[in-house]
Amino acid sequence: KRGELIDGKLYMMAPPSRIHQKILQEFSRVIGNYISGKGGSCEVYPAPFAVFLSKDDKNYVEPDISVICDKNKLTDKGCSGAPDWIIEIVSPSSQRMDYLTKLLKYRTAGVREYWIVNPMKETVQAYSFEGTEDSTQYSFSDLIESGIFEDLRICITDMLK
């Protein structure tokens, strides 16, 4: 069983659906290939991968995708500190957690970019926590630009073909 510790409370996670895993796999591949192709130093970690948002260990999460550009944050246990980019894939049981609780935690921890991918609505809510802290909603058929990788654009419809 997988779980996350948020504000000292343990939240158990339901097993992911097939489409959840397909999206997870494809995001890992596309982002990883992009970074490799650019000779980048960032690393992509799909769940299960532990992220300790702060040193107090009251917040331990397993984002679906974590992109970490500061290798000093990587430990044998996972990531100590905020990843640069987090992607969460919504399931029926995780909506409140992804859209509210984690949004606040990721913003305050120093995550630079946060995408919430909703397979049920075929939408992506993309948050940039640098500067304006704006969010933009996209459909799966839109070309979505990454805020931390200036020339990375992802169309989820194309990615899932």
N, C-alpha and C positions, 0 to 999 in steps of 0.2 A: 504494500500500500504506500502511496505517495501522499505527502502532506506539506503544508507551508506553515511557518510560525510568524504570525503578524501581531504585533503589540502583545506578545506573550501568550496568545491564544493559538492553538493548533487547529488548522483547517484541513480536513481530509479532502483528497481530490478524487473525483470519479475517473474511471478509465476513459481515455480519449476515444472518439469515434474514428472510423476509417478516414473520412474527409479531413478531420483534424490532423491526423497523422500524415496524410498526403500533402496538405498545405505546409506542415512543419518540415517535412522532408524536402519539398521543393524550395522553400525559402532558404533552408540551410545550403542547398546546392547552389542556388543562384547567387546568394550573397558571398558564399565561400569562393565560388569561381570568379566573381567580380574582384574580390580582394586579391586572390592569387594572380589574376591577370594584370593587376595594377602593381604587383610587387609590394603590396601593402603588408603592414605588420599586425593589423587587427586580426582577431580570431573569432570564429563563430561557434557557439556552443548550443546545441539543441537540448531540450529537456530529455531526461532528468539531469539537471546541472544546478548545483546549489549556489545561490547568490546571497551573501550576507550583506545587507544594505548598510549596516552600521556595526561598529565594534561591540555594541552592547548585546548583540545576539538576540534581541527581541524581535528582529525581523529577518526571517530566513525564507526566501521564496525560490521557486523553480520556474522562472519564465520559460515560455515555449522556445523562444530564441533569445540568446544574449550575445551581443557583439561587444567585445572588449578590446580596446586599443592600447590600454596601459598594461603591459605584461606584469608590472609590479603588483597588480591587483590579483593575479592568478596564484592560487595556492593548491596544495594537494586536495583540499576540501572543496574547491570551486573558485568563486570570485569573492574577494573581500573588498567591498565598496561598490559603487554604482557602475554598472556597465554603461557604455556609451549609447547603445541602442537596444531597446527591448521590444520584442513583438509577442503579444499574447493573442492566442486564437480562442475565441469565445466558444463556450459550450453552454447548453441551457442552464447548467448548475453554476456557472462561473460569471454570469453577466454582472451581477452587483459587485463582485470582487474586482473584476477587470476594469469596469467603467468608473467605479467610485474609489474603493479602498486602495487598489494598486496605483491608480492614477495619482492620488495624493502622495502615497509613499514614494513612488518613482520620481515625481517632481521634486519633493523635498530632499531626496537622497542624492540628487545630482545627475540623474539619467538625462542625457542630452536629447534623445528622441524616443518616442513611445508610439507604437502602432497597435491598435486594437482591431483585429481581423474578425469579422462576424460572418461565418459561412452561412448562417440561417438567413441573413438579410443581404448577403453578398456585398457588404460594405467594409471599408477600412476607415477608421478614425485615426488620423495621424497628428500627433502632438509634437511640437518643437518647443523644448524648454529653454532654448537659448534666445535671449532678446525678448521678443514679443510674447512668447508662450501661447501663440495661436494654435488652433487645431483646424484641420480641414477634413471634410468627409469625402470619400471617393467611393465609386462602385468598383466591382471586380474588373470591369472592362476598361477602366481609366488607366492611364499611364501615371503611376505614382512615383514622385521624385523623393529620393532620400535626402534628408537635411544634412546628414553628416558626410555623405559621399556625393559630391556635387553632380556627377554624371551617371549615377546609378538610377535607372528608371525601371519599375517593375509593373507589368500588367498581369494580374493574378489569373485572369481568364486564359491568357497565352501560356502562363507558367504551368497551368494545370492540364494543358492539352497532352 
